[in-house]
């Protein structure tokens, strides 16, 4: 157990330290999230929308960044090993694929927390934004983090086979799912009633409903949220293992036990 924790910690430490050496990683934490924040909040302020809509945008960005960092960190860490030609060395190391994934996810979570704190400070100074219900806020972000981890497991499974293409997919899939889930709007007011039952079956939809309920915009189904989040996690874990075993059999990987 202690050895497993040490291997997970080593992965977290490696990812955090690498921030200083990679401009892309630094920009992904310190520059792009802030530009993204200002782009949307300035626009909403300019068109003179009600302040509650500005709060909705801010909360949505925090939830979106949570999924983004958890998913991307898992895949990008694997791809960096591949690009640096260090993947064979990692494959013969004692670290397991689950330890590798958990370590990468934790470093992604650290980044997400840092960006959310930045958002909270900046929006409080500029717009007087605050969180009226911290318990619900943390719970919603917790669900979104688990969903981001599940998406990371899924795209990592693709990366075992497709490498570069999977890295591109890791940007596309979460953004499409989050947008469909009504991150900045009510799904009932945008989508046709014929597809609403399917959209409500996305755990991201229920998680964002929980997040939006903080300011009176969402009506989450907690039982559905818990069941769907657990189901996605189990399916992603099974898919990751299946793809890993296939990749080993076809010679795509050496070993990551």
N, C-alpha and C positions, 0 to 999 in steps of 0.2 A: 504493500500500500504506500509506504513512504517513498519507495523507488518510483512508483507511478506518479506521485505528486511532484517529485523532483523533476521527472521528465516533462511533465506538463508545465511546471514553472520555467524550465529551461527554454521551452518554446515561447512562452509569454515574454520572457526576458529578451530573447533573441529578436522577436518582432518589435518590441518597444525600442530597443537599442538601435535597430536598423532605421528608425525614423530619422536619425541625425545624418545618415549617409545617403538617403534617397529623397530627392526633391519631390517626386510624385507623392510619396507617402506624407511628407510634410505638408504639401499643398492640400492634400485630401483632408487634413485635419484643421489647418489654420487658415486656408484661403478660400477654397471652393464652398465650404458650408456657410461662410460669412457672406460671400457674394450671392449665394443662393438665397440667404435670409433677406438681404437688402433688396434684391430684385423683386421678390414677391411682396414684402411689407411696404416698400416704397410705392409699388403699383397700387396696392389696396388703399394706401393712404391718399394717393393722388386722386383716385376716382371717388373718394369721399364715402367709402362704405362704412356701415355701422361698425363700431369698435369690436362688437362681438365677432364679426367676420374676420377682423384682424387677429383676434385671439385664436380663432379656429385655424387660421393659416399657420400661426406660430406653433400651436400644439401639433398640427399635422406634420410640420417639418421635423419636429423632435421625434415623432413616431417613425417617420420615413427614414431619418438618419440612423435610428436604432436598427431597423431591418437591414439597411444598406451596409453598415459596418460589420455586423455579425456575419452576413452572407459573404461579402467581398473579401474580408480578411482571411476566411478559411480557404477560398479558392486562390487568392493572390499569393498566399504563403506557399502553397503547393507549386504554383506556377513559377515563383521566384527560384525555388529549388531546381525546377526543370530548366529554366533559362540560364541559371548559373552553372549548369551541368553538375550540380551537387546532389541530384536526385538519387543516383546509385549509392552514394554514401549514406543518405538518409535511410534508404531501404534496408541497409545491412546494420543499421543502428538498433538499439533495443526499443526505441519508441514505437508504440503501436499506432494504427491509423486513428483509433478513438482518442488516444492521448494527444496525438498531433492535432486532431480536429478540436478537441476541448481547449488545448493551449492557444490555438489560433483564435478560437471564438472568444476566449477571455481577453486577449489583447484587442480584439475588435470591440468588445464591450467597454473596455477602458477608454478607447477612442470615442465611442458613442457618448459615454458619460461626460467626458471632457467637452465635447461639442455641445451637449445639452446644457452644461453649466455656462458655457460661453453664450449660448442663446438666451438663457435666463437672465444673465447679467446685462447683455446688450438691450434686450427687449424691455427689461425693467427700467433702464435708464432712458431709452428713447420713447417708449410708449406707456410706461407705468404698468406693464404686464406682470401678473403674479399668478401663482397656482392656488386656486381656492380650495382644492381638496387634494392634499399630498398623497393620501392613502390610495385613492383611485388612480392618481397620476402614476405612482410607482407600480401599482398592479398592472395597469395597461401597458406600460413600457416593459414590464416583465414578460407579459404574454407576447409582445412584439419581438422581444429578444429571443424567446424560444422559437418563434416562427422564423426569424432570421437565421437562427442556428439550423433549423430544419431545411431551409432553402440552401444554406451552405453545404449541408450534407448531400443534398440532391445534386447541386452543381459540381461538388467535388467528385461525386460518382461519375459525372460526365467527363470531368477533367482526367480521370484515369485513362480514358480512351481518346478523347478529342483534343486534349491539351489547349492549344491556342484558341480554338473555337469555343471551348467551354469557358474560357476567361471572358470572351465577348458576351456569351450568354449570361454570365454572372451579373452583368450590368443590366441586361434587357429584362430577364424574367422578374426580378423583384419590382422594378419600376412599373412594369405592365400590371402585375398583380395588385400593387399598392394603388395605382391609379383606378383600376376597376373597383377597388374596395371603398372608394369614396373618401379619400384622405382629406379632401378640402370641401366636400359637399355631401349632401344627403343623396344616397343612392336612389331613393324613391322619387326624387325630383328630377333625376337625369335619365335613368334607364327605363326601357319599356317594362311593363308589368310582367310580360311573358318570361323575361330572363332574371327577374329579381329573386326568385327562389334559389337559383343557382349561385347568384352573387352572394346571397346571405349565407351560403354554405362554405364560403371562404373564411377561414379563421381570421384573416386580416380584416375582413369587413366587420366582424364582431369586435375585434380588438380596437379598431379605430372608432367604432361606436362607443366603446367603453371610454376611450380617451376623450371623445367629443362630449360625452355626458357630463364631464367636469364643468362645462359652460352651458349645459342645457340643450345641446344639439343632437345627442345620441341616445339610443335606447337599446342597449346591448342585451343579448340573450346569454346569460352567464353559463348556463348548462351547456348550450351549444358551443360557446367559446372554449370551455374546458375540454369538451369531447373532441372538437375539431382540432384544437392545438395538439392534444395528445395523439390523435390519429395521424396528423401530418408528421409528427416527430417519429412515430413508429415506422410509418411508411418510408420516410426519408432514410432512416437508419437501415432498414431492410434493403432499400434500393442501393444505398452506398455499398453495403456488404456484397450484394449480388454483382454490381459493376466491378468491384474490386476483385472478386474471385474470377470473373470473366476476363478481366484485364491480365491477371496472373496467368491464366490458362493460355491466353493468346500471346503471351510474351510482351505485353505492354509495360508490365512492371516486374521488378525482381522480387521484392518482398517489402511489406509494411504490415506486420502481423497484428 
